[in-house]
Amino acid sequence: MIFTLQRGKRYKTTITLGFVERLATNETIADKFRAAGFTDVEVRGDGGTRYATGVWDSDDLRPTFPPQISEVTEVAA
């Protein structure tokens, strides 16, 4: 997946977790997104599928996404 994150824009991701990863809380997942450079992070869902939204607060970046990220879309303001 090729996608450029742009500073100040809000994004939504679909996260597909493996068997053991499903045990992670939404707050733990949100902390990972904050550590990666997102602000105003919210994670919803449970089990193997979660949805995270947040504002990219770092320089524009074309990241390599981990295999758990199956979709990234920009959310209109």
FIKE-490414 format. One line per 2 residues: number of its first residue (from 1); their letters; for each residue x, y, z of N, C-alpha, C. Coordinates in steps of 0.001 Angstrom, whole numbers, plus 500000, padded with zeros to 6 digits. Example, Ala and Ser with C-alpha at 12.3 -4.5 7.8 and 13.67 -1.06 7.14 Angstrom:
REM FIKE-490414
1) AS) 513190 494310 507800 512300 495500 507800 513200 496700 507800 | 512850 497750 507080 513670 498940 507140 512900 500030 507870 $
REM end
This chain:
REM FIKE-490414
1) MI) 500853 498829 500000 500000 500000 500000 500899 501235 500000 | 500696 502123 499038 501454 503375 498971 500505 504508 499316 $
3) FT) 500881 505258 500317 500023 506330 500805 500900 507341 501522 | 500688 508627 501283 501457 509658 501967 500614 510292 503055 $
5) LQ) 501119 510274 504263 500466 510959 505380 500897 512420 505336 | 499937 513333 505442 500241 514751 505388 499900 515409 506718 $
7) RG) 500822 516260 507173 500667 516934 508464 499316 517654 508545 | 498649 517464 509689 497400 518163 509964 496158 517508 509403 $
9) KR) 496311 516417 508664 495139 515737 508112 494748 514553 508982 | 493441 514288 508984 492895 513179 509780 492781 511948 508902 $
11) YK) 493158 510805 509479 493131 509537 508763 492389 508483 509570 | 491806 507524 508832 491156 506370 509436 491858 505129 508910 $
13) TT) 492129 504195 509805 492767 502945 509406 491924 501769 509880 | 491992 500712 509109 491413 499437 509511 492572 498565 509959 $
15) IT) 492436 497997 511140 493501 497190 511731 492983 495767 511897 | 493699 494806 511345 493323 493404 511467 494386 492716 512313 $
17) LG) 493959 492233 513465 494895 491669 514442 494892 490146 514418 | 496059 489585 514697 496204 488141 514801 495650 487626 516120 $
19) FV) 495734 486328 516310 495136 485653 517463 495580 486256 518796 | 496863 486372 519024 497367 486903 520297 497204 488426 520360 $
21) ER) 497385 489099 519221 497275 490558 519175 495876 491043 519573 | 494876 490209 519384 493490 490574 519717 493311 490908 521193 $
23) LA) 494244 490459 522009 494163 490712 523452 494504 492158 523810 | 495100 492880 522882 495480 494276 523140 494228 495128 523346 $
25) TN) 494314 496048 524292 493202 496971 524510 493233 498070 523449 | 492113 498731 523274 492079 499854 522338 493036 500955 522771 $
27) ET) 493186 501149 524068 494110 502178 524555 495557 501826 524233 | 495910 500556 524309 497263 500124 523937 497527 500406 522465 $
29) IA) 496545 500127 521624 496680 500403 520190 496784 501907 519958 | 495967 502687 520660 496020 504150 520527 497398 504670 520922 $
31) DK) 497979 504115 521970 499327 504528 522394 500350 504286 521286 | 500225 503192 520554 501139 502895 519438 500997 503959 518346 $
33) FR) 499761 504373 518066 499540 505408 517048 500105 506748 517514 | 499939 507071 518789 500517 508315 519316 502038 508294 519204 $
35) AA) 502632 507163 519535 504089 507033 519455 504578 507162 518011 | 503740 506794 517049 504119 506879 515636 504013 508298 515088 $
37) GF) 503284 509204 515793 503193 510588 515336 501788 511130 515172 | 500773 510384 515610 499392 510840 515515 498949 511521 516805 $
39) TD) 498014 512463 516682 497368 513084 517833 495869 512870 517700 | 495134 513200 518748 493678 513085 518741 493256 511694 518255 $
41) VE) 493865 510663 518840 493674 509278 518407 492467 508662 519115 | 491672 507940 518340 490555 507165 518888 490563 505800 518218 $
43) VR) 490430 504742 519022 490382 503375 518501 489071 502756 518930 | 488376 502144 517979 487099 501474 518248 487170 500038 517760 $
45) GD) 486235 499258 518254 486136 497865 517846 486683 496955 518922 | 486602 495662 518645 487159 494680 519568 487527 493432 518778 $
47) GG) 488189 492523 519448 488603 491310 518770 489615 491576 517679 | 489411 490931 516536 490393 490982 515464 490343 492189 514558 $
49) TR) 489250 492977 514621 489159 494145 513755 488949 495405 514576 | 489835 496367 514389 489744 497652 515086 489808 498755 514041 $
51) YA) 489313 499917 514413 489337 501092 513543 489931 502237 514335 | 490972 502836 513787 491641 503946 514464 491526 505204 513611 $
53) TG) 491289 506331 514277 491334 507623 513605 492293 508511 514373 | 492937 509415 513641 493856 510342 514282 494379 511351 513288 $
55) VW) 494961 512403 513825 495541 513473 513013 497051 513270 512956 | 497584 513253 511730 499026 513111 511555 499691 514421 511941 $
57) DS) 500600 514386 512927 501190 515597 513473 502693 515690 513232 | 503183 514930 512283 504605 514970 511956 504759 515426 510512 $
59) DD) 506003 515510 510033 506256 515879 508640 505575 514882 507707 | 505259 515354 506496 504675 514463 505494 505571 513229 505360 $
61) LR) 504928 512085 505200 505674 510831 505229 504957 509780 504391 | 505717 509015 503647 505187 507849 502945 505707 506622 503706 $
63) PT) 504964 506187 504715 505459 505118 505585 505290 503726 504980 | 506013 502805 505554 505789 501396 505300 504859 500928 506409 $
65) FP) 503685 500475 506030 502697 500078 507024 502910 498630 507446 | 502684 498347 508728 502779 496959 509178 501638 496140 508558 $
67) PQ) 501781 494832 508509 500766 493997 507854 499384 494077 508511 | 499317 494526 509760 498031 494632 510442 497168 495763 509874 $
69) IS) 497792 496742 509217 497056 497868 508648 496593 497457 507252 | 495271 497297 507099 494762 496827 505815 494161 497937 504975 $
71) EV) 493942 499101 505557 493361 500216 504801 493670 501522 505507 | 494004 502549 504726 494203 503902 505256 493445 504847 504341 $
73) TE) 492609 505687 504933 491878 506681 504142 491911 508011 504867 | 491885 509097 504084 491801 510424 504662 490343 510698 505022 $
75) VA) 490131 511292 506177 488789 511635 506626 488581 513112 506359 | 487525 513442 505635 487228 514850 505325 486951 515617 506597 $
77) A) 487434 516836 506643 487258 517681 507835 485834 518165 507963 $
REM end
